[in-house]
């Protein structure tokens, strides 16, 4: 199973990952399969500002899959959650159900679509465009069980509650940044 690994303290908020995805998939003006969010947290050391680069988390228990009346979602054996746009009637139930805002409604097509983990690239041994575009190496695609995941966490302030869906993303917090963020969650 592939997992996004995001090193929070490395992200500069440059949105290269966001733009690479938008260009690769020719997304509409209001569509973003990957979004960079600025998060502000007050700590005892002062205001901490950081960024989260988020997309579909290809969840273990995807809410989009559960609520879709047209069965437009399917999950591959490797955990990638795909959306079959041709079967979508644009009802938007998946958009409302996803706690991560992954499914995006396309006003021009009247349908929903979402990040597909660049599965055709990954199947060919390449990285997703968002990972490849990150100039500082903040975003990675790793295989579940890799040793690097031992130092990762599933929750950071600003990220929705992960326990319901089991998202396939982990975060690495390091140094003083880790201490500051831990204090905001207590």
C-alpha positions as CSV (number, residue, x, y, z in Angstrom):
1,X,0.0,0.0,0.0
2,X,1.3,3.4,-0.9
3,X,1.2,6.3,1.6
4,X,1.8,10.0,1.3
5,X,4.5,11.1,3.7
6,X,4.6,14.8,4.4
7,X,7.4,16.5,6.2
8,X,5.6,19.5,7.7
9,X,8.7,21.5,8.6
10,X,10.1,21.4,5.1
11,X,7.0,22.8,3.3
12,X,7.4,26.4,2.2
13,X,3.9,26.8,0.9
14,X,5.1,27.4,-2.6
15,X,2.2,25.4,-4.1
16,X,4.4,23.7,-6.7
17,X,2.6,20.4,-5.9
18,X,-0.8,22.0,-6.3
19,X,0.1,23.6,-9.7
20,X,1.8,20.4,-11.1
21,X,-1.4,18.4,-10.4
22,X,-3.7,21.1,-11.8
23,X,-1.6,21.3,-15.0
24,X,-1.3,17.5,-15.3
25,X,-5.0,16.9,-15.1
26,X,-6.2,20.1,-16.8
27,X,-8.4,21.0,-13.9
28,X,-11.1,23.6,-14.0
29,X,-10.6,27.1,-12.5
30,X,-12.1,26.1,-9.1
31,X,-10.8,22.5,-8.9
32,X,-7.7,21.5,-6.9
33,X,-7.0,17.8,-6.4
34,X,-4.1,18.8,-4.2
35,X,-4.4,21.9,-2.0
36,X,-1.9,23.7,0.2
37,X,-3.4,25.1,3.4
38,X,-1.8,27.6,5.7
39,X,-2.3,26.8,9.3
40,X,-1.7,29.2,12.2
41,X,-1.4,27.9,15.8
42,X,-0.7,29.9,18.9
43,X,1.9,28.3,21.2
44,X,3.7,29.3,24.3
45,X,6.6,30.4,22.1
46,X,4.3,32.5,19.9
47,X,2.5,32.1,16.7
48,X,3.5,29.1,14.6
49,X,2.6,29.2,10.9
50,X,3.0,26.0,8.7
51,X,1.5,24.5,5.6
52,X,-0.2,21.2,4.9
53,X,-0.2,19.8,1.3
54,X,-3.4,17.7,1.1
55,X,-5.1,15.6,-1.5
56,X,-7.1,12.4,-1.5
57,X,-5.7,10.2,1.2
58,X,-6.8,6.9,-0.4
59,X,-8.4,6.0,2.9
60,X,-8.7,2.5,4.3
61,X,-12.4,3.2,4.9
62,X,-13.3,5.9,2.3
63,X,-16.5,7.8,3.1
64,X,-16.8,8.7,-0.6
65,X,-17.0,5.0,-1.5
66,X,-19.6,4.4,1.2
67,X,-22.0,7.2,0.3
68,X,-21.9,7.2,-3.5
69,X,-25.3,5.9,-4.9
70,X,-23.9,5.2,-8.3
71,X,-20.9,3.2,-7.2
72,X,-18.5,5.4,-9.0
73,X,-15.7,4.7,-6.5
74,X,-13.5,1.6,-6.5
75,X,-10.5,0.6,-4.5
76,X,-7.6,-1.2,-6.0
77,X,-5.8,-4.0,-4.2
78,X,-2.9,-1.6,-3.6
79,X,-5.2,0.8,-1.7
80,X,-5.6,3.5,-4.4
81,X,-9.2,4.8,-4.4
82,X,-10.3,5.6,-8.0
83,X,-13.4,7.5,-9.2
84,X,-15.1,6.5,-12.5
85,X,-16.3,9.9,-13.7
86,X,-18.4,8.3,-16.4
87,X,-20.7,6.8,-13.8
88,X,-21.0,10.0,-11.8
89,X,-24.3,12.0,-11.9
90,X,-22.8,14.9,-9.9
91,X,-25.0,14.5,-6.8
92,X,-22.2,15.7,-4.6
93,X,-22.7,13.3,-1.7
94,X,-19.1,12.3,-1.8
95,X,-18.0,15.9,-1.7
96,X,-20.1,16.4,1.5
97,X,-19.0,13.2,3.1
98,X,-15.2,13.4,2.7
99,X,-13.6,15.1,5.7
100,X,-10.6,16.0,3.7
101,X,-12.3,17.8,0.8
102,X,-10.8,15.4,-1.8
103,X,-13.7,15.0,-4.3
104,X,-14.0,18.1,-6.4
105,X,-17.1,19.1,-8.3
106,X,-16.5,20.3,-11.9
107,X,-19.1,22.9,-12.8
108,X,-18.4,22.5,-16.6
109,X,-18.8,18.7,-16.6
110,X,-21.4,18.6,-13.9
111,X,-19.5,15.7,-12.3
112,X,-17.1,15.0,-9.5
113,X,-13.5,13.8,-9.8
114,X,-10.5,13.6,-7.4
115,X,-6.9,12.7,-7.1
116,X,-6.1,9.3,-8.4
117,X,-2.5,9.1,-7.0
118,X,-1.3,9.4,-10.5
119,X,-1.8,5.6,-10.6
120,X,-0.7,5.3,-14.3
121,X,2.6,7.0,-13.4
122,X,3.1,5.0,-10.2
123,X,2.3,1.7,-12.1
124,X,5.1,2.7,-14.6
125,X,7.6,3.2,-11.7
126,X,7.3,7.0,-11.7
127,X,6.4,9.4,-8.9
128,X,3.1,11.3,-8.7
129,X,3.4,14.7,-10.3
130,X,2.9,16.5,-6.9
131,X,5.7,14.5,-5.3
132,X,8.0,15.1,-8.3
133,X,7.3,18.9,-8.3
134,X,8.1,19.5,-4.6
135,X,11.4,21.6,-4.7
136,X,12.2,21.0,-1.1
137,X,11.4,17.3,-0.7
138,X,8.5,17.8,1.7
139,X,6.1,15.4,0.0
140,X,7.0,11.7,-0.6
141,X,5.2,8.5,-1.7
142,X,6.3,5.5,0.4
143,X,5.2,1.9,0.9
144,X,3.4,1.1,4.1
145,X,5.8,-0.6,6.5
146,X,8.9,1.3,5.5
147,X,11.2,2.2,8.4
148,X,10.8,5.9,7.7
149,X,7.2,5.7,8.9
150,X,8.4,4.8,12.4
151,X,9.0,8.5,13.1
152,X,5.7,9.6,11.6
153,X,2.3,10.6,13.1
154,X,-1.2,10.4,11.7
155,X,-2.5,13.6,13.2
156,X,-1.3,17.2,13.2
157,X,-3.3,20.4,14.2
158,X,-5.3,21.5,11.2
159,X,-5.8,18.0,9.8
160,X,-9.3,16.4,10.2
161,X,-9.9,13.5,12.6
162,X,-8.4,10.4,10.9
163,X,-10.0,7.6,12.9
164,X,-13.2,7.3,10.9
165,X,-11.6,6.8,7.5
166,X,-8.0,5.7,8.1
167,X,-6.3,8.0,5.7
168,X,-3.1,6.9,3.9
169,X,-1.0,9.9,4.9
170,X,1.5,10.3,7.6
171,X,3.3,13.4,8.8
172,X,6.9,13.9,10.0
173,X,7.5,16.6,12.6
174,X,11.0,17.3,13.6
175,X,13.1,19.4,16.0
176,X,11.6,22.5,17.7
177,X,8.7,22.4,15.3
178,X,7.6,19.0,16.8
179,X,7.8,20.4,20.3
180,X,5.7,23.5,19.4
181,X,3.0,21.5,17.6
182,X,2.8,19.0,20.4
183,X,2.1,21.8,22.9
184,X,-0.9,23.0,20.8
185,X,-2.5,19.5,20.9
186,X,-2.4,19.1,24.7
